[in-house]
Amino acid sequence: MALHPEHFLPGSSALTAYERANGQVSRQSYVSAPDRTLRKSPGTNDCPRFPTFCYEYARSGVLSLNAFLVILNADVKFQRYLKMPTPANPLPADVMELIHKTVELVDLIYWKPAIRPGTYAEECFQEYAATDLNYDSDDSEMGMRIE
């Protein structure tokens, strides 16, 4: 997903992607469409969108990606995007839904443990909270959420 396709492909620039089907390699051109998505050239709203990430390459060992790191990296970009002023032509609803679902998933990854009173965990947490660091910040530049 391109959050700023008009910056990624300014003017009449195109992104070339190569697709393999039935042993043949074909070349496809994608451009920034009026709905702010990357679509197959000529880029009208009825043209197919740029294909989604295909995980089969990662499973075959050709490309090794850590899914958690991909999600956390996407969250950093999405958080930064959501803090920006709303553009005159916003992203489509399904793209915004994906952004919000990714943010929700990261919230689940960064769960807060329940600390029972009178346990060693509570003692450790109190020592941790007594430091001078600001734990109520959101350092999305570094990809961390500290609460």
N, C-alpha and C positions, 0 to 999 in steps of 0.2 A: 504494500500500500504506500503510495506516495502522498505524504501529508501536504506537500506544496508542489503539485505537479507543474504549475505554471513557472516555478523557479527551476525545477528539475529539468524540464524541457521547454525553455523559453521560445517564444515565437513559433516558427515552423519546424523546430528541432524534432527529431524522432529517435526512439529507442529501438534498436534492432535486437530481436530475440530469435534464436535458432531452435526449432522444434524437430524432434525425431519421431517419425511415424512410419511403420512398415519398412524400416531399414533406409528410409529416405530422410534427408535433412532439408528442411524448408526454412526460409527466412521470412519473418514477420516484422512489420514496422508498427510501433505503438506511439501514439501522440497524446498530448493533454487534451481531454475532451471538455466540452462546456460544463459538464457536471462535476468537474475537478477530479476525475479518475483517469487512469491510463487506459486507453482503448485502442483497438486495432485501427490502423489508418483506413479511412479518412478521419476517424475520431468523432463520428456522430453518436448520439446517445443510444442508438440501436446496435452499434458495433460491439463485438465481444470485448470484455475487459481483459486486462493483462492477467495471465494465468496465476493462480495461487501457488504458494510454495509447495513443492512436491516432496514429501518426506521419504519416498521410496529410495532415493539416492543415499540418504543418511543411513537407512537400514542396510543397504548393500555394502557399506564401508567405503564408498566413493567419497562421500562427504560426511564428515563427522561433526555434528552440531549438538551442543547441550541444550535441550529444549527449555530448561529453566533459565539459562542465561539469555536465550533468545527472547523469552517472555519478559524477563527483567529489563533487558535493553529496550524492548518495545515500550514498556511502561515508562521509562525515563523520557523517551521521545514523546509519548502521548501526554504525559503530565506537563511537559514543556509546551506542547501544542495547546492544551486546554487552558493554560494560563495566559495565552495570547488573546488580544482583542478578537472578537468574532469577525471573520472576514465577510465582506458584502455577499459573496457567493459561497456559502458553507459547504462542507463535505456532505455527500448523500447520507440519508438516514441509516442505511445498513452499515456504512463505514463507521459512523459515529457509534452505532450499537456495538460493533466489534471493539472500538476503542474503550468504551465503558465496560464491556465484559472482560477485557484484558486487565483493566485497572482493578476490577473486582477480584479477578483471579490472583493478582499480586497481593491484594489485601488478605486473601486466604493463605497465601504462602508466608506472609509476614504476620502470622497469628501471634496473639499475646497469650503466654501461658498463665494459667490460674495458679496463683501462689497461695498455698495454705498458711495461715498464721501459725507461728511457733515452729516453723521448720527451718532447716539449714538453707533452703532456697530463699526464704524470706530474709534471712540474715545476709546472704550474698546480695540480694536485690537492694537492700537498704544501703550496703556499702557502695554498690554501683551507683545508686541514685544520689549519694552524698558527694560525688565528684563535681567539679566545676563545669562540666560540659553541659550544653543546652540540649536536653533530651526531647524538647518539644518542637524541634525543628524538622524540616523536610529538606534534606540535601539531595535533591533530584539530580543535581549536576554530577554527583558521584554515584548515583543509583541507589542511595540508601534512604530508608524511611526510619527515622528514629522518633519514637513516641514515648 
